[in-house]
Amino acid sequence: MPENADQQLSGIVTIDRSIFGLDQSRRPGEDDDPYWTDLPLDSKAAVHVEKGAALIISNAQSHEAAVTLKVQDSTTGDAYPGFQLLGNWPFLSRSGDVSLLNIDGPELTFNLDPDSSYTLQVWRKGGETASTRFNELMGNEHPITGLENYRLVFTRQTP
């Protein structure tokens, strides 16, 4: 995604074992930074963000979810009808080569401006009923789809 332009990427992501995350390609000297799988699996918090990595915890087990990644220059006050804001976190882009991953590897890849600061907002739709609907569909439908939608919005911070 190029600098100084609002960009958006959407896709269907496989959520495996209730988790997926964001991580970046490492440059020399960055090997000590936590990977998305190193972040805490705390059931009280749906999102954990640290040093350019994020872990997102779903309320359902393995299923497919629609995910939209958006990069913007300013907070526009956008509201996403039906979506719940899970929170805002500082997100440091190091290399800028970012992937949205599950346990098996990359699902979507995109670019942020390298060595830049962002605010990451995570929005979720359907999370409050995902566990119940998952249990109803388990064994009756494969793959299980349509339980949740996510919007991950990166807003560039001005220096």
DSSP file (Angstrom, degrees, kcal/mol; ACC not computed):
  #  RESIDUE AA STRUCTURE BP1 BP2  ACC     N-H-->O    O-->H-N    N-H-->O    O-->H-N    TCO  KAPPA ALPHA  PHI   PSI    X-CA   Y-CA   Z-CA
    1    1 A M              0   0    0      0, 0.0     6,-0.1     0, 0.0     4,-0.0   0.000 360.0 360.0 360.0 123.0    0.0    0.0    0.0
    2    2 A P    >   -     0   0    0      0, 0.0     3,-0.7     0, 0.0   111,-0.1  -0.154 360.0 -91.0 -70.7 159.9    1.7    3.2   -1.1
    3    3 A E  T 3  S+     0   0    0      1,-0.2     3,-0.1   109,-0.1   109,-0.0  -0.272 101.8  14.0 -64.1 152.1    2.5    6.2    1.1
    4    4 A N  T 3  S+     0   0    0      1,-0.1     2,-0.3    68,-0.1    -1,-0.2   0.764 102.6 101.2  55.7  34.9    0.1    9.0    1.6
    5    5 A A  S <  S-     0   0    0     -3,-0.7     2,-0.4    -4,-0.0    -1,-0.1  -0.993  75.0-116.4-145.7 140.6   -2.9    7.3    0.2
    6    6 A D        -     0   0    0     -2,-0.3     2,-0.3    66,-0.1    66,-0.2  -0.631  43.5-178.9 -73.0 129.5   -5.9    5.6    1.8
    7    7 A Q  E     -A   71   0A   0     64,-2.5    64,-2.8    -2,-0.4     2,-0.3  -0.930  13.9-166.4-132.4 154.0   -5.8    2.0    0.8
    8    8 A Q  E     -A   70   0A   0     -2,-0.3     2,-0.4    62,-0.2    62,-0.2  -0.999   5.5-177.7-144.5 142.2   -8.0   -1.0    1.5
    9    9 A L  E     -A   69   0A   0     60,-2.6    60,-3.5    -2,-0.3     2,-0.3  -0.998   9.2-173.9-138.8 132.6   -7.5   -4.8    1.1
   10   10 A S  E     +A   68   0A   0     -2,-0.4     2,-0.3    58,-0.2    58,-0.2  -0.926  13.8 142.1-128.5 153.6  -10.2   -7.4    1.9
   11   11 A G  E     -A   67   0A   0     56,-2.2    56,-3.0    -2,-0.3     2,-0.5  -0.981  50.2 -88.3-171.5 173.3  -10.2  -11.2    1.9
   12   12 A I  E     -A   66   0A   0     -2,-0.3     2,-0.4    54,-0.2    54,-0.2  -0.863  43.1-164.0 -96.4 127.6  -11.4  -14.3    3.6
   13   13 A V  E     -A   65   0A   0     52,-3.2    52,-2.8    -2,-0.5     2,-0.7  -0.925  17.7-130.6-117.6 135.6   -9.1  -15.5    6.4
   14   14 A T  E     -A   64   0A   0     -2,-0.4     2,-0.7    50,-0.2    50,-0.2  -0.765  18.5-155.4 -84.1 118.9   -9.0  -18.9    8.1
   15   15 A I  E     -A   63   0A   0     48,-3.5    48,-2.0    -2,-0.7     2,-0.5  -0.872  13.8-165.9 -95.0 117.7   -9.1  -18.4   11.8
   16   16 A D  B >   -E   19   0B   0      3,-1.1     3,-1.6    -2,-0.7    87,-0.2  -0.907  66.7  -5.3-111.4 130.3   -7.5  -21.5   13.3
   17   17 A R  T 3  S-     0   0    0     -2,-0.5    -1,-0.2     1,-0.3    44,-0.1   0.816 124.7 -65.9  57.7  33.7   -7.8  -22.4   17.0
   18   18 A S  T 3  S+     0   0    0     -3,-0.3    40,-3.2     1,-0.2     2,-0.3   0.536 113.0  96.3  71.6  10.5   -9.5  -19.1   17.7
   19   19 A I  E <   +EF  16  57B   0     -3,-1.6    -3,-1.1    38,-0.2    84,-0.3  -0.948  33.9 157.3-133.9 153.1   -6.5  -16.9   16.8
   20   20 A F  E     - F   0  56B   0     36,-1.7    36,-3.2    -2,-0.3     2,-0.3  -0.933  19.5-178.6-154.4 169.0   -5.0  -14.9   14.0
   21   21 A G  E     -GF 101  55B   0     80,-2.5    80,-3.1    -2,-0.3     2,-0.4  -0.946  26.6-106.5-160.7 178.1   -2.5  -12.1   14.0
   22   22 A L  E     +GF 100  54B   0     32,-2.3    32,-2.1    -2,-0.3     2,-0.3  -0.941  37.4 159.5-116.5 138.1   -0.3   -9.4   12.3
   23   23 A D  E     -G   99   0B   0     76,-2.1    76,-2.9    -2,-0.4     2,-0.3  -0.957  24.1-134.3-151.1 169.5    3.4   -9.6   12.0
   24   24 A Q  E     -G   98   0B   0     -2,-0.3    74,-0.2    74,-0.2     2,-0.1  -0.871  30.6 -93.9-127.1 156.5    6.2   -8.1   10.0
   25   25 A S        -     0   0    0     72,-2.2    70,-0.5    -2,-0.3     2,-0.3  -0.472  49.7-123.1 -61.9 139.6    9.3   -9.3    8.1
   26   26 A R        -     0   0    0     -2,-0.1    -1,-0.1    68,-0.1     3,-0.1  -0.681  19.6-156.3 -91.8 141.9   12.3   -8.9   10.4
   27   27 A R    >   -     0   0    0     -2,-0.3     3,-2.2     1,-0.1     4,-0.2  -0.674  48.0 -65.8-103.3 166.0   15.4   -6.9    9.6
   28   28 A P  T 3  S+     0   0    0      0, 0.0    -1,-0.1     0, 0.0     0, 0.0  -0.271 125.6  22.4 -53.4 133.9   18.8   -7.5   11.2
   29   29 A G  T 3  S+     0   0    0     -3,-0.1     3,-0.3     4,-0.0     4,-0.0   0.318 101.3  90.0  91.7  -7.1   18.6   -6.7   15.0
   30   30 A E    X   +     0   0    0     -3,-2.2     3,-1.4     1,-0.2    64,-0.0   0.334  51.5 101.4-102.1   6.7   14.9   -7.2   15.2
   31   31 A D  T 3  S+     0   0    0      1,-0.3    -1,-0.2    -4,-0.2     4,-0.1   0.732  75.6  60.5 -64.4 -22.4   14.9  -10.9   16.0
   32   32 A D  T 3  S+     0   0    0     -3,-0.3    -1,-0.3     2,-0.1    -2,-0.1   0.632  80.7 102.2 -82.0 -12.8   14.3  -10.2   19.7
   33   33 A D  S <  S-     0   0    0     -3,-1.4     2,-0.1     1,-0.1    18,-0.1  -0.422  85.9 -97.3 -68.1 146.4   11.0   -8.5   19.1
   34   34 A P        -     0   0    0      0, 0.0     2,-0.2     0, 0.0    -1,-0.1  -0.349  30.5-135.2 -67.8 142.9    8.0  -10.7   19.9
   35   35 A Y    >>  -     0   0    0      1,-0.1     3,-2.0    -4,-0.1     4,-0.6  -0.534  32.5-102.4 -85.5 163.2    6.2  -12.5   17.1
   36   36 A W  G >4 S+     0   0    0      1,-0.3     3,-0.9     2,-0.2    -1,-0.1   0.835 123.9  56.6 -58.5 -32.7    2.4  -12.5   17.0
   37   37 A T  G 34 S+     0   0    0      1,-0.2    -1,-0.3   -16,-0.1     4,-0.1   0.614  98.8  62.0 -75.2 -11.1    2.4  -16.0   18.5
   38   38 A D  G <4 S+     0   0    0     -3,-2.0    -1,-0.2     2,-0.1    -2,-0.2   0.606  82.1 101.8 -85.7 -13.4    4.4  -14.8   21.5
   39   39 A L  S << S-     0   0    0     -3,-0.9    15,-0.0    -4,-0.6     9,-0.0  -0.359  87.5 -83.7 -73.9 153.7    1.7  -12.4   22.6
   40   40 A P        -     0   0    0      0, 0.0     2,-1.1     0, 0.0    -1,-0.1  -0.244  24.1-143.5 -65.1 139.7   -0.5  -13.4   25.6
   41   41 A L        +     0   0    0     -3,-0.1     2,-0.7    -4,-0.1     5,-0.1  -0.620  38.1 163.4 -95.8  70.4   -3.5  -15.6   25.0
   42   42 A D    >   -     0   0    0     -2,-1.1     3,-1.6     3,-0.1    15,-0.1  -0.824  32.3-154.6 -95.9 114.9   -5.6  -13.8   27.6
   43   43 A S  T 3  S+     0   0    0     -2,-0.7    -1,-0.1     1,-0.3     3,-0.0   0.657  90.2  66.4 -67.2 -13.2   -9.3  -14.6   27.2
   44   44 A K  T 3  S+     0   0    0      1,-0.1     2,-0.4     2,-0.0    -1,-0.3   0.714 101.6  51.7 -78.9 -19.9  -10.2  -11.3   28.9
   45   45 A A    <   -     0   0    0     -3,-1.6    -3,-0.1     1,-0.1    -1,-0.1  -0.968  64.3-160.1-121.2 132.4   -8.8   -9.3   26.1
   46   46 A A  S    S+     0   0    0     -2,-0.4    11,-3.2    40,-0.2     2,-0.4   0.678  79.8  36.7 -82.1 -18.1   -9.7   -9.9   22.4
   47   47 A V  E     -H   56   0B   0      9,-0.2     2,-0.4    39,-0.2     9,-0.2  -0.999  57.5-173.4-140.5 137.4   -6.6   -8.1   21.1
   48   48 A H  E     -H   55   0B   0      7,-2.3     7,-2.8    -2,-0.4     2,-0.4  -1.000  11.0-176.2-128.0 130.0   -2.9   -7.8   22.2
   49   49 A V  E     +H   54   0B   0     -2,-0.4     2,-0.3     5,-0.2     5,-0.2  -0.989  10.1 158.9-130.0 134.6   -0.5   -5.5   20.4
   50   50 A E  E >   -H   53   0B   0      3,-2.5     3,-1.3    -2,-0.4    41,-0.1  -0.913  64.5 -21.3-156.8 127.9    3.2   -5.0   21.0
   51   51 A K  T 3  S-     0   0    0     -2,-0.3    40,-0.1     1,-0.3     3,-0.1   0.824 127.9 -39.5  45.1  48.7    6.1   -3.6   18.9
   52   52 A G  T 3  S+     0   0    0      1,-0.3     2,-0.3    38,-0.3    -1,-0.3   0.688 119.1  99.9  80.6  17.4    4.4   -4.1   15.5
   53   53 A A  E <   - H   0  50B   0     -3,-1.3    -3,-2.5   -30,-0.1     2,-0.4  -0.969  48.2-169.1-130.2 150.5    2.8   -7.4   16.2
   54   54 A A  E     -FH  22  49B   0    -32,-2.1   -32,-2.3    -2,-0.3     2,-0.5  -1.000  11.2-158.9-142.1 141.4   -0.8   -8.1   17.1
   55   55 A L  E     -FH  21  48B   0     -7,-2.8    -7,-2.3    -2,-0.4     2,-0.5  -0.984  11.7-164.7-117.4 127.7   -2.7  -11.2   18.3
   56   56 A I  E     -FH  20  47B   0    -36,-3.2   -36,-1.7    -2,-0.5     2,-0.6  -0.960   5.3-154.4-117.6 129.4   -6.5  -11.3   17.7
   57   57 A I  E     -F   19   0B   0    -11,-3.2   -38,-0.2    -2,-0.5     2,-0.1  -0.905   7.5-152.3-110.4 121.2   -8.6  -13.8   19.6
   58   58 A S        -     0   0    0    -40,-3.2    69,-0.0    -2,-0.6    90,-0.0  -0.452  19.9-130.6 -83.6 159.6  -11.9  -14.9   18.2
   59   59 A N  S    S+     0   0    0     -2,-0.1     2,-0.3     2,-0.0    -1,-0.1   0.401  91.7  59.2 -87.8   1.3  -14.9  -16.1   20.3
   60   60 A A  S    S-     0   0    0      1,-0.2    -2,-0.2   -42,-0.1     3,-0.2  -0.876  81.8-122.6-126.3 160.2  -15.2  -19.2   18.0
   61   61 A Q  S    S-     0   0    0     -2,-0.3     2,-0.2     1,-0.2    -1,-0.2   0.398  75.1 -10.3 -78.3-140.8  -12.8  -21.9   17.1
   62   62 A S  S    S+     0   0    0    -48,-0.1     2,-0.3   -45,-0.1    -1,-0.2  -0.397  86.0 123.7 -67.3 122.7  -11.7  -22.8   13.5
   63   63 A H  E     -A   15   0A   0    -48,-2.0   -48,-3.5    -2,-0.2     2,-0.4  -0.959  58.7 -98.0-163.1 172.7  -13.8  -20.9   10.9
   64   64 A E  E     -Ab  14 145A   0     80,-2.9    82,-0.8    -2,-0.3    83,-0.5  -0.891  37.8-175.0-106.3 135.2  -13.5  -18.5    8.0
   65   65 A A  E     -A   13   0A   0    -52,-2.8   -52,-3.2    -2,-0.4     2,-0.4  -0.956  28.2-117.4-129.8 146.1  -14.0  -14.8    8.5
   66   66 A A  E     -Ab  12 149A   0     82,-1.1    84,-2.6    -2,-0.4     2,-0.4  -0.701  36.4-171.5 -79.2 130.0  -14.1  -11.8    6.2
   67   67 A V  E     -Ab  11 150A   0    -56,-3.0   -56,-2.2    -2,-0.4     2,-0.5  -0.987  11.6-166.4-128.2 134.1  -11.3   -9.3    7.0
   68   68 A T  E     -Ab  10 151A   0     82,-2.1    84,-2.9    -2,-0.4     2,-0.5  -0.984   4.6-161.4-119.0 129.2  -10.7   -5.8    5.7
   69   69 A L  E     -Ab   9 152A   0    -60,-3.5   -60,-2.6    -2,-0.5     2,-0.4  -0.934  13.5-175.5-106.5 128.6   -7.4   -4.0    6.2
   70   70 A K  E     -Ab   8 153A   0     82,-2.7    84,-3.6    -2,-0.5     2,-0.5  -0.989  13.3-165.4-130.0 135.0   -7.5   -0.3    5.7
   71   71 A V  E     +Ab   7 154A   0    -64,-2.8   -64,-2.5    -2,-0.4     2,-0.3  -0.979  20.4 170.3-116.9 128.9   -4.6    2.2    5.8
   72   72 A Q  E     - b   0 155A   0     82,-3.0    84,-2.6    -2,-0.5   -66,-0.1  -0.942  39.1-134.6-139.6 159.4   -5.6    5.9    6.1
   73   73 A D  S    S+     0   0    0     -2,-0.3     2,-0.3    82,-0.2    -1,-0.1   0.737  87.5  15.5 -84.6 -25.5   -3.9    9.2    6.7
   74   74 A S  S    S-     0   0    0     83,-0.1     2,-0.6    81,-0.0    -1,-0.2  -0.985  82.0 -98.7-148.2 156.7   -6.4   10.6    9.3
   75   75 A T        -     0   0    0     -2,-0.3    80,-0.0     1,-0.2    -2,-0.0  -0.665  33.3-173.8 -74.9 121.2   -9.2    9.5   11.6
   76   76 A T        -     0   0    0     -2,-0.6    -1,-0.2     2,-0.0     3,-0.1   0.409  45.0-110.5 -98.8   1.7  -12.3   10.3    9.7
   77   77 A G        +     0   0    0      1,-0.2    -2,-0.1     0, 0.0     0, 0.0   0.676  56.0 176.2  75.8  16.2  -14.7    9.4   12.5
   78   78 A D        -     0   0    0      1,-0.0     2,-0.4     2,-0.0    -1,-0.2  -0.271  14.4-163.7 -56.8 135.4  -15.8    6.4   10.4
   79   79 A A        -     0   0    0     -3,-0.1    -1,-0.0     6,-0.0     0, 0.0  -0.942  10.8-145.5-115.5 145.4  -18.3    4.2   12.1
   80   80 A Y    >   -     0   0    0     -2,-0.4     3,-2.7     3,-0.2    71,-0.0  -0.901  24.7-125.3-114.3 102.3  -18.9    0.7   10.8
   81   81 A P  T 3  S+     0   0    0      0, 0.0     3,-0.1     0, 0.0    44,-0.0  -0.153  93.3  11.3 -52.4 131.3  -22.6   -0.2   11.3
   82   82 A G  T 3  S+     0   0    0      1,-0.3    44,-0.4    43,-0.0     2,-0.3   0.277 104.4 114.1  84.7 -10.9  -23.0   -3.4   13.2
   83   83 A F    <   -     0   0    0     -3,-2.7     2,-0.5    42,-0.2    -1,-0.3  -0.697  57.2-143.6 -94.7 145.8  -19.3   -3.5   14.1
   84   84 A Q  E     -C  124   0A   0     40,-3.4    40,-2.5    -2,-0.3     2,-0.6  -0.919  17.7-127.3-105.6 131.3  -17.9   -3.2   17.7
   85   85 A L  E     -C  123   0A   0     -2,-0.5    38,-0.2    38,-0.2     3,-0.1  -0.692  20.3-171.0 -77.1 117.9  -14.7   -1.3   18.3
   86   86 A L  E     -     0   0A   0     36,-3.2     2,-0.3    -2,-0.6    -1,-0.2   0.690  54.7 -76.2 -83.3 -20.0  -12.4   -3.6   20.3
   87   87 A G  E     -C  122   0A   0     35,-0.8    35,-1.7    -3,-0.1     2,-0.4  -0.856  36.4 -91.2 150.7 177.4   -9.9   -0.9   20.9
   88   88 A N  E     +C  121   0A   0     -2,-0.3    33,-0.2    33,-0.2    31,-0.0  -0.974  36.6 174.9-125.1 137.3   -7.0    1.4   19.7
   89   89 A W  E     -C  120   0A   0     31,-2.0    31,-3.4    -2,-0.4     2,-0.2  -0.993  36.4-107.1-141.4 147.2   -3.3    0.6   20.0
   90   90 A P  E     -C  119   0A   0      0, 0.0     2,-0.4     0, 0.0   -38,-0.3  -0.573  37.1-165.8 -68.2 138.3   -0.1    2.1   18.9
   91   91 A F  E     -C  118   0A   0     27,-2.7    27,-2.3    -2,-0.2     2,-0.6  -0.980   7.2-152.3-132.6 119.0    1.4    0.0   16.1
   92   92 A L  E     -C  117   0A   0     -2,-0.4     2,-0.7    25,-0.2    25,-0.2  -0.817   5.4-151.3 -95.9 118.6    5.0    0.5   15.0
   93   93 A S  E     +C  116   0A   0     23,-3.1    23,-1.3    -2,-0.6    22,-0.3  -0.799  23.2 167.9 -85.8 119.7    5.8   -0.4   11.4
   94   94 A R  S    S+     0   0    0     -2,-0.7    21,-2.0    21,-0.2    -1,-0.2   0.841  78.0   5.4 -94.3 -82.0    9.4   -1.5   11.2
   95   95 A S  S    S-     0   0    0    -70,-0.5     3,-0.1    19,-0.2    -2,-0.1   0.785  89.7-133.9 -73.8 -26.9   10.1   -3.1    7.8
   96   96 A G  S    S+     0   0    0     17,-0.2    16,-2.3     1,-0.2     2,-1.1   0.246  71.6 118.6  89.0 -13.1    6.7   -2.2    6.5
   97   97 A D  E     + I   0 111B   0    -72,-0.2   -72,-2.2    14,-0.2     2,-0.3  -0.747  46.4 178.3 -89.1  96.3    6.2   -5.7    5.1
   98   98 A V  E     -GI  24 110B   0     12,-2.3    12,-2.8    -2,-1.1     2,-0.4  -0.770  14.8-169.0-108.8 143.4    3.2   -6.9    7.1
   99   99 A S  E     -GI  23 109B   0    -76,-2.9   -76,-2.1    -2,-0.3     2,-0.6  -0.981  20.2-141.2-127.9 143.1    1.2  -10.1    6.9
  100  100 A L  E     -GI  22 108B   0      8,-3.3     7,-3.4    -2,-0.4     8,-1.7  -0.930  42.0-177.8 -96.0 123.2   -2.0  -11.2    8.5
  101  101 A L  E     -GI  21 106B   0    -80,-3.1   -80,-2.5    -2,-0.6     2,-0.2  -0.802  29.1-161.6-126.2 158.3   -1.4  -14.8    9.5
  102  102 A N  E >   - I   0 105B   0      3,-2.3     3,-1.4    -2,-0.3   -82,-0.1  -0.636  57.0 -77.3-118.3-171.4   -2.9  -17.8   11.1
  103  103 A I  T 3  S+     0   0    0    -84,-0.3   -83,-0.1     1,-0.3   -88,-0.1   0.832 131.6  51.5 -57.2 -33.7   -1.1  -20.8   12.6
  104  104 A D  T 3  S-     0   0    0      1,-0.3    -1,-0.3     2,-0.0    -3,-0.0   0.595 119.8 -94.8 -83.0 -11.4   -0.3  -22.2    9.1
  105  105 A G  E <  S+I  102   0B   0     -3,-1.4    -3,-2.3    -6,-0.0    -1,-0.3  -0.890  72.1   4.8 133.5-164.3    1.2  -18.9    7.7
  106  106 A P  E     +I  101   0B   0      0, 0.0    -5,-0.3     0, 0.0     3,-0.1  -0.267  38.8 170.2 -64.5 137.8    0.3  -15.8    5.8
  107  107 A E  E    S+     0   0B   0     -7,-3.4     2,-0.3     1,-0.5    -6,-0.2   0.706  75.4   7.9-108.4 -43.8   -3.3  -15.2    4.7
  108  108 A L  E     -I  100   0B   0     -8,-1.7    -8,-3.3   -97,-0.1    -1,-0.5  -0.993  66.6-159.9-137.7 143.2   -3.0  -11.6    3.4
  109  109 A T  E     +I   99   0B   0     -2,-0.3     2,-0.3   -10,-0.2   -10,-0.2  -0.958  19.4 155.2-124.7 147.3    0.1   -9.5    2.9
  110  110 A F  E     -I   98   0B   0    -12,-2.8   -12,-2.3    -2,-0.4     2,-0.4  -0.945  32.5-112.4-157.5 172.4    0.3   -5.7    2.6
  111  111 A N  E     -I   97   0B   0     -2,-0.3     2,-0.3   -14,-0.2   -14,-0.2  -0.934  18.7-173.9-121.1 139.4    2.7   -2.8    3.1
  112  112 A L        -     0   0    0    -16,-2.3  -109,-0.1    -2,-0.4     3,-0.1  -0.766  49.8 -80.4-111.9 167.1    2.8    0.0    5.6
  113  113 A D    >   -     0   0    0     -2,-0.3     3,-0.6  -111,-0.1   -17,-0.2  -0.545  57.7-112.4 -65.7 129.5    5.3    2.9    5.5
  114  114 A P  T 3  S+     0   0    0      0, 0.0   -19,-0.2     0, 0.0   -20,-0.2  -0.275  93.7  12.1 -63.9 151.3    8.6    1.5    7.0
  115  115 A D  T 3  S+     0   0    0    -21,-2.0     2,-0.3   -22,-0.3   -21,-0.2   0.884 101.9 129.4  50.4  47.7    9.8    3.0   10.3
  116  116 A S  E <   -C   93   0A   0    -23,-1.3   -23,-3.1    -3,-0.6     2,-0.4  -0.903  55.5-124.5-131.5 157.7    6.5    4.7   10.9
  117  117 A S  E     +C   92   0A   0     40,-0.3    40,-2.6    -2,-0.3     2,-0.3  -0.847  30.0 173.2-106.2 139.7    3.9    4.9   13.7
  118  118 A Y  E     -CD  91 156A   0    -27,-2.3   -27,-2.7    -2,-0.4     2,-0.5  -0.878  31.7-126.1-132.1 163.1    0.3    4.1   13.3
  119  119 A T  E     -CD  90 155A   0     36,-2.1    36,-2.5    -2,-0.3     2,-0.6  -0.985  28.0-150.8-107.7 127.3   -2.8    3.7   15.5
  120  120 A L  E     -CD  89 154A   0    -31,-3.4   -31,-2.0    -2,-0.5     2,-0.4  -0.876  11.2-170.5-101.1 123.5   -4.4    0.3   15.0
  121  121 A Q  E     -CD  88 153A   0     32,-2.7    32,-2.6    -2,-0.6     2,-0.5  -0.939   6.4-158.4-108.1 135.0   -8.2    0.0   15.5
  122  122 A V  E     -CD  87 152A   0    -35,-1.7   -36,-3.2    -2,-0.4   -35,-0.8  -0.969  10.3-175.1-116.6 122.5   -9.7   -3.4   15.5
  123  123 A W  E     -CD  85 151A   0     28,-2.8    28,-2.1    -2,-0.5     2,-0.4  -0.903   2.2-169.0-114.2 141.8  -13.4   -3.7   14.8
  124  124 A R  E     -CD  84 150A   0    -40,-2.5   -40,-3.4    -2,-0.4     2,-0.4  -0.995   8.8-164.5-135.3 140.8  -15.4   -6.9   15.0
  125  125 A K  E    S+ D   0 149A   0     24,-2.7    24,-1.9    -2,-0.4   -42,-0.2  -0.988  77.6  13.2-121.1 130.1  -18.9   -7.8   13.8
  126  126 A G  S >> S+     0   0    0     -2,-0.4     3,-0.9   -44,-0.4     4,-0.7   0.420  82.5 122.8  91.7  -1.3  -20.7  -11.0   15.1
  127  127 A G  T 34  +     0   0    0      1,-0.2     4,-0.5     2,-0.2     3,-0.4   0.822  65.4  62.0 -64.5 -32.4  -18.3  -11.7   17.9
  128  128 A E  T 34 S+     0   0    0      1,-0.2    -1,-0.2     2,-0.1     4,-0.2   0.753 117.7  28.2 -69.5 -22.3  -20.9  -11.7   20.6
  129  129 A T  T <> S+     0   0    0     -3,-0.9     4,-2.4    18,-0.2     5,-0.2   0.354  92.2 100.3-115.5   4.0  -22.7  -14.7   19.1
  130  130 A A  H  X S+     0   0    0     -4,-0.7     4,-2.6    -3,-0.4     5,-0.2   0.879  80.8  51.0 -61.5 -41.9  -19.9  -16.4   17.3
  131  131 A S  H  > S+     0   0    0     -4,-0.5     4,-2.2     2,-0.2    -1,-0.2   0.934 112.8  44.9 -64.2 -46.6  -19.3  -19.1   19.9
  132  132 A T  H  > S+     0   0    0      1,-0.2     4,-1.8     2,-0.2    -2,-0.2   0.926 115.7  46.7 -63.2 -45.9  -23.0  -20.2   20.0
  133  133 A R  H  X S+     0   0    0     -4,-2.4     4,-1.8     2,-0.2    -1,-0.2   0.869 109.9  54.6 -66.2 -36.0  -23.3  -20.2   16.2
  134  134 A F  H  X S+     0   0    0     -4,-2.6     4,-2.1    -5,-0.2    -2,-0.2   0.945 107.9  49.4 -60.3 -47.8  -20.1  -22.1   15.9
  135  135 A N  H  < S+     0   0    0     -4,-2.2    -1,-0.2     1,-0.2    -2,-0.2   0.853 110.4  51.2 -61.3 -35.5  -21.4  -24.8   18.3
  136  136 A E  H  < S+     0   0    0     -4,-1.8    -1,-0.2     1,-0.2    -2,-0.2   0.854 116.5  39.9 -68.2 -35.5  -24.7  -25.0   16.2
  137  137 A L  H >X S+     0   0    0     -4,-1.8     3,-2.5    -3,-0.2     4,-1.7   0.683  84.8 115.2 -89.4 -19.9  -22.8  -25.5   12.9
  138  138 A M  T 3< S+     0   0    0     -4,-2.1     4,-0.1     1,-0.3    -4,-0.0  -0.297  91.2   7.0 -57.2 125.7  -20.0  -27.8   14.2
  139  139 A G  T 34 S+     0   0    0      2,-0.4    -1,-0.3     1,-0.1     3,-0.1   0.278 125.0  69.0  84.9 -10.9  -20.4  -31.1   12.4
  140  140 A N  T <4 S+     0   0    0     -3,-2.5     2,-0.4     1,-0.3    -2,-0.2   0.612 101.7  31.5-110.5 -19.4  -23.1  -29.8   10.1
  141  141 A E     <  -     0   0    0     -4,-1.7    -2,-0.4     3,-0.0    -1,-0.3  -1.000  69.4-142.2-144.3 137.1  -21.2  -27.4    7.9
  142  142 A H  S    S+     0   0    0     -2,-0.4     2,-0.1     1,-0.3   -79,-0.0  -0.947  86.0  23.7-148.9 129.9  -17.7  -27.3    6.6
  143  143 A P  S    S-     0   0    0      0, 0.0     2,-0.6     0, 0.0    -1,-0.3   0.642  88.1-139.6 -73.8 158.0  -16.1  -24.9    6.3
  144  144 A I        +     0   0    0    -82,-0.2   -80,-2.9    -3,-0.2     2,-0.3  -0.743  34.7 168.4 -83.1 124.4  -17.9  -22.8    8.8
  145  145 A T  E     +b   64   0A   0     -2,-0.6   -80,-0.2   -82,-0.2     0, 0.0  -0.860  41.2  41.2-132.5 164.7  -18.2  -19.2    7.5
  146  146 A G  E    S+     0   0A   0    -82,-0.8   -81,-0.1    -2,-0.3    -1,-0.1   0.557  70.7 116.0  79.6   9.6  -20.0  -16.0    8.3
  147  147 A L  E    S+     0   0A   0    -83,-0.5     2,-0.3     1,-0.2   -18,-0.2   0.895  81.6   8.6 -75.6 -39.2  -19.6  -16.0   12.0
  148  148 A E  E     -     0   0A   0    -84,-0.4   -82,-1.1   -18,-0.1     2,-0.3  -0.960  54.4-159.5-141.9 154.0  -17.5  -12.9   12.2
  149  149 A N  E     -bD  66 125A   0    -24,-1.9   -24,-2.7    -2,-0.3     2,-0.4  -0.980  16.6-160.6-128.4 145.5  -16.2  -10.0   10.2
  150  150 A Y  E     -bD  67 124A   0    -84,-2.6   -82,-2.1    -2,-0.3     2,-0.4  -0.956  11.4-165.6-127.4 146.5  -13.2   -7.9   11.1
  151  151 A R  E     -bD  68 123A   0    -28,-2.1   -28,-2.8    -2,-0.4     2,-0.6  -0.990   5.9-168.5-126.5 121.4  -11.9   -4.4   10.1
  152  152 A L  E     -bD  69 122A   0    -84,-2.9   -82,-2.7    -2,-0.4     2,-0.5  -0.952  11.0-168.2-111.2 113.2   -8.3   -3.6   11.0
  153  153 A V  E     -bD  70 121A   0    -32,-2.6   -32,-2.7    -2,-0.6     2,-0.6  -0.905   7.9-164.1-112.7 120.8   -7.7    0.2   10.4
  154  154 A F  E     -bD  71 120A   0    -84,-3.6   -82,-3.0    -2,-0.5     2,-0.6  -0.913   5.6-167.4-103.8 118.4   -4.2    1.7   10.5
  155  155 A T  E     -bD  72 119A   0    -36,-2.5   -36,-2.1    -2,-0.6   -82,-0.2  -0.935  22.5-124.7-109.2 122.3   -4.1    5.4   10.8
  156  156 A R  E     - D   0 118A   0    -84,-2.6     2,-0.5    -2,-0.6   -38,-0.2  -0.365  19.6-135.9 -63.6 137.7   -0.8    7.1   10.1
  157  157 A Q        -     0   0    0    -40,-2.6   -40,-0.3    -2,-0.1    -1,-0.1  -0.822  16.8-129.1 -94.3 133.5    0.6    9.2   12.9
  158  158 A T              0   0    0     -2,-0.5   -40,-0.0     1,-0.1   -85,-0.0  -0.638 360.0 360.0 -83.0 140.1    2.0   12.6   11.8
  159  159 A P              0   0    0      0, 0.0    -1,-0.1     0, 0.0    -2,-0.0   0.494 360.0 360.0 -65.9 360.0    5.5   13.3   13.2
